């Protein structure tokens, strides 16, 4: 029964996180013009600050990131879906970069 409650809580979080992700993406679209107008170092700084902010938010919320004292111990906790997501994002980035380079 505890397993069922845990799974329901996990799926319930998706209904909370998904709308938040949509709101964040819409805000990013609105501010993309501003971001694109900035110098490269400002863009990098924004990414770094964002990463630290979301990591701190996750720790505050009690999210277990699965990182141990091992150098590579956290790799054991990464599931196939996460790997597919990262690879998909990398492919999308590559396609975007290729299109942008082709326009120049």
C-alpha positions, 0 to 999 in steps of 0.5 A: 500500500505504501508503494501505491501511495508513493507512486500516486504522489510521484504522478501527482507531482507531475500535475504540479510540475508540468504547469509550472514548466509551461509557465517557465517556458512561456516566460523564457519565450517572452524574455528570449529577445532580451536574452539574445541581445545580451553579451555571451558572458551575460547569457552564461551567467544567467545559465549558471545562476539558474542552475544554482537556483534550481539546485538550491530549490530542489535541496530545499524541497527535499529532492534526492539528486542521487549524488553520493560521495563516489565520483560516479556513484550518481550514474547508477541512479539515472534511469533510461528516461532521463538519459533519453531526455538528455539525448533528445535535448542534445539532438534538438540543440544540435539541429537548432545550431545547424539551422542557425549556422545555415542561416549565416 
